[in-house]
Amino acid sequence: MKKFFKKTFMVFSALALVLVLAGFGLLMLSNARSFQLFGKLTDRVDTGRKVAALTFDDGPAGNTGEVLDILRDKNAKATFYVIGQSVELYPDQTRAIAARGHELGNHSYSHSRLILKSPSRVELEIEKTNELIRGAGYAGEITFRPPYGKKLVVLPWYLSRNNIETVMWDVEPDTEHAGDAGAILDYTLEKTEPGSIILLHPFGPEGSADIRALPEIIDGLREEGYSFVTVSELKKMDSEN
């Protein structure tokens, strides 16, 4: 009997270890910035040119005009990854983004984590937001940025089937420095490299720090020789290599 219980314990221990490792693997996969199971993903572009893409998540919002004015004054282009529900709340601000020549990307309709969701839910989140983006007058390529950067199987599979590219990032100062404009600036200047995609959150609860840092980020990187392009423009430079 003791041998039986010992054997059973070993089997269950091995099974528990497998489940833990599988869970850890799924967690790593869902958070991966540079890999997904299906379709194309871009988190940065390998280029010798000193270019970077400014990207803003979670808009539009009431302070969109402030961000647009900074970009206008600094003569810089950016990519806005918008939430469908916010587009419905702020249609004028969304149209202004497109009218000023910036790029609009899809950040889902509800900003829910799109893991363990049905294909029909994923389709709704993406297609409804794409329709709203087109309704704002934007005619360019629409790439997709997963809410919270989370993805597993269904989301990348759907994107791949519909020729929609996933865009992540390689510079995210908010991860460690949310709400601290000076630290956001220093981190961005230190981490940006040729071909970087910079992620900022000027529309969130601590977005005022990102907005305060934005003009200095643009000035500081320009002093280092950088110019600013949209994500689509940056991706084209990848094909030049």
C-alpha positions as CSV (number, residue, x, y, z in Angstrom):
1,M,0.0,0.0,0.0
2,K,2.8,2.4,0.8
3,K,4.3,1.8,-2.6
4,F,1.0,2.5,-4.2
5,F,0.6,5.9,-2.4
6,K,4.2,6.8,-3.1
7,K,3.7,6.1,-6.8
8,T,0.5,8.0,-6.8
9,F,2.1,10.9,-5.1
10,M,4.9,11.0,-7.7
11,V,2.4,10.9,-10.6
12,F,0.4,13.8,-9.2
13,S,3.6,15.7,-8.4
14,A,4.8,15.3,-12.0
15,L,1.4,16.3,-13.3
16,A,1.3,19.4,-11.1
17,L,4.8,20.3,-12.3
18,V,3.7,20.0,-15.9
19,L,0.6,22.1,-15.3
20,V,2.7,24.8,-13.6
21,L,5.2,24.9,-16.4
22,A,2.4,25.0,-19.0
23,G,0.8,27.9,-17.2
24,F,4.1,29.7,-17.0
25,G,4.6,29.1,-20.7
26,L,1.2,30.5,-21.6
27,L,1.8,33.5,-19.4
28,M,5.1,34.2,-21.2
29,L,3.4,33.7,-24.6
30,S,0.6,36.1,-23.7
31,N,3.0,38.8,-22.7
32,A,5.6,38.3,-25.4
33,R,6.5,41.6,-27.2
34,S,8.3,40.1,-30.1
35,F,6.6,36.8,-30.8
36,Q,3.1,35.4,-31.5
37,L,1.9,32.1,-32.8
38,F,0.3,33.4,-36.1
39,G,0.8,36.3,-38.4
40,K,3.2,39.2,-38.4
41,L,4.3,41.1,-35.4
42,T,6.4,44.2,-35.2
43,D,7.9,45.6,-32.0
44,R,10.7,47.6,-33.6
45,V,12.4,47.8,-37.0
46,D,16.0,47.0,-37.7
47,T,17.4,50.1,-39.6
48,G,20.5,52.2,-39.6
49,R,18.4,55.3,-39.9
50,K,17.8,57.4,-36.8
51,V,14.0,57.2,-36.9
52,A,11.4,56.4,-34.3
53,A,7.6,56.0,-34.1
54,L,5.7,57.8,-31.4
55,T,2.6,55.8,-30.5
56,F,-0.2,56.8,-28.1
57,D,-2.6,54.2,-26.6
58,D,-6.2,54.4,-25.2
59,G,-7.5,57.5,-26.8
60,P,-9.2,59.5,-28.0
61,A,-10.1,61.6,-24.9
62,G,-10.9,65.1,-23.9
63,N,-7.2,66.2,-24.0
64,T,-6.6,64.8,-27.5
65,G,-6.3,68.4,-28.8
66,E,-3.5,69.1,-26.4
67,V,-1.5,66.2,-27.8
68,L,-2.3,67.2,-31.4
69,D,-1.2,70.8,-30.7
70,I,2.2,69.6,-29.4
71,L,2.7,67.4,-32.5
72,R,1.8,70.3,-34.7
73,D,4.1,72.7,-33.0
74,K,6.9,70.2,-33.1
75,N,6.1,69.2,-36.7
76,A,6.1,65.5,-35.7
77,K,3.8,62.6,-36.8
78,A,2.5,59.9,-34.6
79,T,0.3,56.8,-34.5
80,F,-2.8,56.7,-32.2
81,Y,-4.1,53.3,-31.1
82,V,-7.7,54.1,-30.4
83,I,-10.4,52.3,-28.4
84,G,-13.7,51.9,-30.3
85,Q,-15.8,53.0,-27.4
86,S,-13.7,56.1,-27.0
87,V,-14.0,56.9,-30.7
88,E,-17.8,56.8,-30.2
89,L,-17.5,59.2,-27.3
90,Y,-15.1,61.6,-29.0
91,P,-15.8,61.5,-32.8
92,D,-14.5,65.0,-33.4
93,Q,-11.2,64.3,-31.8
94,T,-10.8,61.1,-33.8
95,R,-11.5,63.0,-37.0
96,A,-9.0,65.6,-36.0
97,I,-6.3,63.0,-35.6
98,A,-6.9,61.8,-39.2
99,A,-7.3,65.3,-40.6
100,R,-3.9,66.3,-39.3
101,G,-2.2,63.5,-41.1
102,H,-1.5,61.1,-38.2
103,E,-2.1,57.4,-38.3
104,L,-4.9,55.6,-36.6
105,G,-4.5,52.0,-35.3
106,N,-7.0,49.6,-33.7
107,H,-6.7,49.0,-29.9
108,S,-10.0,47.0,-29.7
109,Y,-13.5,48.2,-29.0
110,S,-13.8,47.7,-25.3
111,H,-10.1,47.5,-24.2
112,S,-10.7,44.0,-22.7
113,R,-7.9,41.5,-22.5
114,L,-8.5,39.4,-25.7
115,I,-7.3,36.1,-24.3
116,L,-9.6,33.1,-23.8
117,K,-12.2,34.9,-25.9
118,S,-14.3,33.4,-28.6
119,P,-13.5,34.1,-32.3
120,S,-16.8,35.9,-32.6
121,R,-15.9,38.2,-29.7
122,V,-12.5,38.9,-31.2
123,E,-14.1,39.7,-34.6
124,L,-16.5,42.1,-33.0
125,E,-13.8,43.9,-31.0
126,I,-11.6,44.4,-34.1
127,E,-14.1,44.9,-36.9
128,K,-16.4,47.4,-35.1
129,T,-13.4,49.5,-34.2
130,N,-12.1,49.4,-37.8
131,E,-15.4,50.6,-39.0
132,L,-15.3,53.5,-36.6
133,I,-11.8,54.4,-37.7
134,R,-12.8,54.4,-41.3
135,G,-15.9,56.5,-40.4
136,A,-13.5,59.1,-39.0
137,G,-12.0,59.6,-42.4
138,Y,-8.8,57.6,-42.1
139,A,-7.9,55.7,-45.2
140,G,-4.5,54.2,-44.5
141,E,-3.4,50.8,-43.2
142,I,-5.0,49.8,-39.8
143,T,-2.7,47.8,-37.6
144,F,-3.7,46.3,-34.3
145,R,-2.3,46.7,-30.8
146,P,-3.6,44.1,-28.2
147,P,-5.0,45.7,-25.1
148,Y,-2.4,45.4,-22.3
149,G,-0.2,43.6,-24.9
150,K,-2.0,40.3,-24.2
151,K,-2.5,37.7,-26.9
152,L,-2.5,33.9,-27.1
153,V,-4.1,31.9,-29.9
154,V,-7.5,33.2,-31.2
155,L,-6.5,36.8,-31.5
156,P,-3.3,36.3,-33.6
157,W,-5.1,33.6,-35.6
158,Y,-7.9,36.0,-36.5
159,L,-5.5,38.8,-37.3
160,S,-3.4,36.6,-39.5
161,R,-6.5,35.3,-41.4
162,N,-7.5,38.9,-42.1
163,N,-4.0,40.3,-42.9
164,I,-3.9,42.6,-39.9
165,E,-0.5,43.1,-38.4
166,T,0.2,43.2,-34.7
167,V,2.2,46.2,-33.5
168,M,3.9,46.1,-30.1
169,W,6.7,48.4,-28.8
170,D,10.2,48.3,-27.5
171,V,10.2,51.5,-25.4
172,E,7.6,51.9,-22.7
173,P,8.6,54.4,-20.0
174,D,5.2,54.1,-18.2
175,T,6.0,50.6,-17.0
176,E,8.3,51.9,-14.3
177,H,7.8,55.7,-14.3
178,A,4.0,56.4,-14.6
179,G,3.2,59.9,-13.5
180,D,6.8,61.1,-13.4
181,A,7.5,63.3,-16.4
182,G,11.2,63.7,-15.8
183,A,11.7,60.0,-15.5
184,I,9.6,59.3,-18.5
185,L,11.8,61.7,-20.5
186,D,15.1,60.3,-19.2
187,Y,14.0,56.6,-19.8
188,T,12.8,57.3,-23.4
189,L,16.0,59.2,-24.4
190,E,18.1,56.4,-22.9
191,K,16.2,53.4,-24.4
192,T,15.3,54.7,-27.9
193,E,17.3,53.2,-30.7
194,P,17.1,53.5,-34.5
195,G,13.8,51.8,-35.4
196,S,12.2,52.0,-32.0
197,I,8.5,52.1,-31.3
198,I,7.8,54.3,-28.3
199,L,4.6,53.7,-26.3
200,L,3.0,56.6,-24.3
201,H,-0.3,56.8,-22.5
202,P,-1.3,60.5,-22.5
203,F,-5.0,59.7,-22.2
204,G,-5.0,57.7,-18.9
205,P,-5.3,58.8,-15.3
206,E,-1.6,59.7,-15.1
207,G,-1.4,60.9,-18.7
208,S,-0.6,64.5,-17.8
209,A,3.0,63.4,-17.1
210,D,3.3,61.9,-20.6
211,I,2.0,65.1,-22.1
212,R,4.5,67.2,-20.1
213,A,7.3,64.9,-21.2
214,L,6.2,64.7,-24.9
215,P,7.7,68.1,-26.2
216,E,11.0,67.3,-24.4
217,I,11.1,63.8,-25.8
218,I,10.7,65.1,-29.3
219,D,13.3,67.9,-28.8
220,G,15.7,65.5,-27.0
221,L,15.6,62.8,-29.6
222,R,15.9,65.4,-32.4
223,E,19.1,66.7,-30.8
224,E,20.4,63.2,-31.1
225,G,19.6,63.2,-34.8
226,Y,16.2,61.4,-34.7
227,S,13.2,62.1,-36.9
228,F,9.6,60.8,-36.3
229,V,7.5,58.6,-38.5
230,T,4.3,56.7,-38.3
231,V,4.3,53.0,-37.7
232,S,3.4,52.3,-41.3
233,E,6.3,54.5,-42.5
234,L,8.6,52.8,-40.1
235,K,7.6,49.3,-41.3
236,K,8.4,50.2,-44.8
237,M,12.0,50.9,-43.7
238,D,12.3,47.3,-42.6
239,S,11.9,46.1,-46.2
240,E,14.9,48.4,-47.2
241,N,17.3,46.2,-45.2
